[in-house]
Structure formats: structure tokens, C-alpha cells
Amino acid sequence: MAKFTELYIKNLKPEAARYEKTDGGCPGLVLRVTPAGSKSWSFMYRRGGKLQRVGIGPYPRVSLKAARTAAGRERDKLEADQDPAEEARKRRKGPTFGELAQDFIEKAATGRWGDEAQRYLERDAIPAWKNKKAHKIGRRDVLELIEAKAKTAPVAANRLLAVIRRVFNWGMTRDLVPLNPATRMPAPGQERQRERVLSADEIRALWVNLDNADMTDTVRDALRLILATAQRPGEVLAMEREEIDGEWWTIPGTKTKNGRPQRIPLPPLAVEIIKRRPEAGPLFPSPRTDKTHVAVNALSHAVRRNLETLKIAHFRPHDLRRTAASNMAECGIPRLIISRILNHTENGVTGIYDRYGYADEKRDALQRWNATLSAMIQQPPAKVRKLRARA
């Protein structure tokens, strides 16, 4: 009984009748070779005196390493007094990808990332595979979908791949699918760190011309509040009245990118905007009945549609957050305080043990940014003086 290697498998030639080889390096793993030359994996075992077989998948779509991993899972079931063949029969009746994805959305897609995951699934993956059995989706299926997406949106293709991978990982933990076809698949798009920061002239043009733009007051206020507070667009849009306590806004961890609550002091410009918003519930409610608040892509669409009216070059809503942070740095605010305002995760031991809230420092920083921003929008930018810290 030979221990399989990739070379050994490739050298197995078809014969007049189909035959099977057992892997000496993995108990129960069998490779079948047909007269036509196709090769497929299965896991074989005895239960109740009867020989049982569980299909794993075709080679080379299922590699030797993946087949051994799958066979190991079947052995674990035997040790737990489960019948792998019976489980396989249940899998054949398993969910379609549409059912699996919907289950994932309802039970695992939470917080800001969850909204993004749902958007990619509903827009790209579910339409492609809605009625296809999830366990029959192979690596080629995933690759074709991702490559098609990458032709027009390479970075979005990266996000889509990550979401698909998580859906299948989640399905595997619940024994709904045997394998993840997106495992170790390289991202198709090259990620580029954005550096767009609006100039003082652009900030004033944006703030002033928003009133003439073809968009709702909800979108106008959201864009201004992102700039005034330096918070993420998704967190601003998900803001609820119950999170506001006077001049403080507490973002629960379920809505932040790093899962940690964020307490933000609200400068005067932000307070003025919030006063205009609904007195209860979401401050930026969506006009769609199936959504609680406006989605980030709605802001992006509104910006692209109104660039001529706004009289500035293209920008994304997230660039307003970067713009606020960059201006705070120009005001002399320490990077540590800016990082706390942005709610970035700090690596290392210091980040683990430093639980000081920096409330006073954050309030002072946002007040200074508020004063600078107010000056920018009230007079020509050339006359604006950055408010630096006192010596």
C-alpha cells in the first residue's frame, strides 16, 4: 500500500476496468481511476460489518492535501459514533447556495462588516448560484465569478472573494458543506492605499455647494457629519438618537470596525447637524422599507452624480474622514489622539493595557478641528489659519 504523493497520483494510468488505490498515508482514503482516465476520491470504512463509501470529490479539483483533510473529518465522525455515509446522504439533500448565504446573513453577518457582506452576496454571489447546491460549487465556479467581477472592479472582487470564503467556512463549521472551494484562492485585485485629502478650497466648495446638490437632506447632513467628526461613513449612517448623550456620541462595539465601543465628543458643527435629524431611532433613515439606515454606497452615488455641482474633483465619503484627520495633524494634534478619535486598533502590549479614554484630549482636538473647519466654510480658505496647540 503506497503512500500517495502528487507525482504518484499523476502517474496512475487508466486500465480496461476501473480500479482503486488506497493511500498508505491516510487510513480510509481511496482514489478511483476509470477507463476514461478520470480520478476521484472517496473515504471507505466498515460499519455494522458492511463496507461504506463517502465521496469526497474529483482529482485534481480536490488536491491530495484537501482529500486527506476531508478523510480526517470523516474519521472524526466515526470516532464520535456518527455514520459518515448517512451524513453524506444528508449533505446531498443539503442547502442551495442561496439558502446557505441567507442563513449566513441572518446568523453571522453582523455589524458594519455584515452590511457589506450582505451587499456583496445579494448583488453578485446569490444571483449566480442561488439554486445550485452549495456543496456542488467548485473552485472553478468561484474563480469564474471572481474573475468576471475583477474585469470592472478588481478591489471589489477581492471583497467578494473574502465574503464567499467566509460563507463556506461558516457552512463547514455547521457541517452544511464538506469543503471550501475558495480556500487559498489569491485575490485578483491589487489593493492601493488611498491618499485623497480635500484641500481647504475643496472643503469650502463642498460645504457651501451641498445645499444646491441633487440629493436629500439626509445625505447632505451625513457627508457634513463625517467631515466634522472624522468617523467612518458606515458608523455615522448607523447613528441612532439613543446613542447621543448631550454633546457625546457613544458608538456600540457592534457597529465599529474593530468591535470596540467608541465615545466621541461632538463639536458645535456636529451638534447643529444632529439637532436637524429625527428625534428618535435612526438619524439617517433609509427610504427603503427593508433597510434601517442609508447605505454607504448611496452616499457614493450621490457624490458622483453631483461632482459638477459641488465643483470639486472626485472623492469618496471615506476621504472626508482622512481629510479631517490630516487637518487635525496640521493643527498640531498628536498622532496618538488622532488615532483615538479614528478608533484605530493599537498593536502590541501598550495597546492591550492602555484603557485610558482620552476624553479631554479628544474633545480638545475636535474643538480645534471644528474651529478650523468653521473658518474654512465661512471665509476664503487662503485666509484660514490652522489652530495649533498652545505651547
C-alpha positions, 0 to 999 in steps of 0.5 A, spaced: 500 500 500 503 506 497 503 512 500 500 517 495 504 523 493 502 528 487 507 525 482 504 518 484 497 520 483 499 523 476 502 517 474 496 512 475 494 510 468 487 508 466 486 500 465 480 496 461 476 496 468 476 501 473 480 500 479 482 503 486 488 505 490 488 506 497 493 511 500 498 508 505 498 515 508 491 516 510 487 510 513 480 510 509 482 514 503 481 511 496 482 514 489 478 511 483 481 511 476 476 509 470 477 507 463 476 514 461 482 516 465 478 520 470 480 520 478 476 521 484 476 520 491 472 517 496 473 515 504 471 507 505 470 504 512 466 498 515 460 499 519 455 494 522 460 489 518 458 492 511 463 496 507 461 504 506 463 509 501 463 517 502 465 521 496 469 526 497 470 529 490 474 529 483 482 529 482 485 534 481 479 539 483 480 536 490 488 536 491 491 530 495 492 535 501 484 537 501 482 529 500 486 527 506 483 533 510 476 531 508 478 523 510 480 526 517 473 529 518 470 523 516 474 519 521 472 524 526 465 522 525 466 515 526 470 516 532 464 520 535 459 514 533 456 518 527 455 514 520 459 518 515 455 515 509 448 517 512 451 524 513 453 524 506 446 522 504 444 528 508 449 533 505 446 531 498 439 533 500 443 539 503 442 547 502 442 551 495 447 556 495 442 561 496 439 558 502 446 557 505 448 565 504 441 567 507 442 563 513 449 566 513 446 573 513 441 572 518 446 568 523 453 571 522 453 577 518 453 582 523 455 589 524 458 594 519 462 588 516 455 584 515 452 590 511 457 589 506 457 582 506 450 582 505 451 587 499 456 583 496 452 576 496 445 579 494 448 583 488 453 578 485 454 571 489 446 569 490 444 571 483 449 566 480 448 560 484 442 561 488 439 554 486 445 550 485 447 546 491 452 549 495 456 543 496 456 542 488 460 549 487 467 548 485 473 552 485 472 553 478 465 556 479 468 561 484 474 563 480 469 564 474 465 569 478 471 572 481 474 573 475 468 576 471 467 581 477 475 583 477 474 585 469 470 592 472 472 592 479 478 588 481 478 591 489 471 589 489 472 582 487 477 581 492 471 583 497 467 578 494 472 573 494 473 574 502 465 574 503 464 567 499 470 564 503 467 566 509 460 563 507 463 556 506 467 556 512 461 558 516 457 552 512 463 547 514 463 549 521 455 547 521 457 541 517 452 544 511 458 543 506 464 538 506 469 543 503 471 550 501 472 551 494 475 558 495 480 556 500 487 559 498 484 562 492 489 569 491 485 575 490 485 578 483 485 585 485 491 589 487 489 593 493 492 601 493 492 605 499 488 611 498 491 618 499 485 623 497 485 629 502 480 635 500 484 641 500 481 647 504 478 650 497 475 643 496 472 643 503 469 650 502 466 648 495 463 642 498 460 645 504 457 651 501 455 647 494 451 641 498 445 645 499 444 646 491 446 638 490 441 633 487 440 629 493 436 629 500 437 632 506 439 626 509 445 625 505 447 632 505 447 632 513 451 625 513 457 627 508 457 634 513 457 629 519 463 625 517 467 631 515 466 634 522 467 628 526 472 624 522 468 617 523 467 612 518 461 613 513 458 606 515 458 608 523 455 615 522 449 612 517 448 607 523 447 613 528 441 612 532 438 618 537 439 613 543 446 613 542 447 621 543 448 623 550 448 631 550 454 633 546 457 625 546 456 620 541 457 613 544 458 608 538 456 600 540 462 595 539 457 592 534 457 597 529 465 599 529 470 596 525 474 593 530 468 591 535 470 596 540 465 601 543 467 608 541 465 615 545 466 621 541 465 628 543 461 632 538 463 639 536 458 645 535 458 643 527 456 636 529 451 638 534 447 643 529 447 637 524 444 632 529 439 637 532 436 637 524 435 629 524 429 625 527 428 625 534 428 618 535 431 611 532 435 612 526 438 619 524 439 617 517 433 613 515 433 609 509 427 610 504 427 603 503 422 599 507 427 593 508 433 597 510 434 601 517 439 606 515 442 609 508 447 605 505 454 607 504 454 606 497 448 611 496 452 616 499 457 614 493 452 615 488 450 621 490 457 624 490 458 622 483 452 624 480 453 631 483 461 632 482 459 638 477 455 641 482 459 641 488 465 643 483 470 639 486 474 633 483 472 626 485 472 623 492 469 618 496 465 619 503 471 615 506 476 621 504 472 626 508 474 622 514 482 622 512 481 629 510 479 631 517 484 627 520 490 630 516 487 637 518 487 635 525 495 633 524 496 640 521 493 643 527 498 640 531 494 634 534 498 628 536 498 622 532 496 618 538 489 622 539 488 622 532 488 615 532 483 615 538 478 619 535 479 614 528 478 608 533 484 605 530 486 598 533 493 599 537 498 593 536 502 590 541 502 590 549 501 598 550 495 597 546 492 591 550 493 595 557 492 602 555 484 603 557 485 610 558 479 614 554 482 620 552 476 624 553 479 631 554 484 630 549 479 628 544 474 633 545 480 638 545 482 636 538 475 636 535 474 643 538 480 645 534 478 641 528 471 644 528 474 651 529 478 650 523 473 647 519 468 653 521 473 658 518 474 654 512 466 654 510 465 661 512 471 665 509 476 664 503 480 658 505 487 662 503 485 666 509 484 660 514 489 659 519 490 652 522 489 652 530 495 649 533 496 647 540 498 652 545 505 651 547 
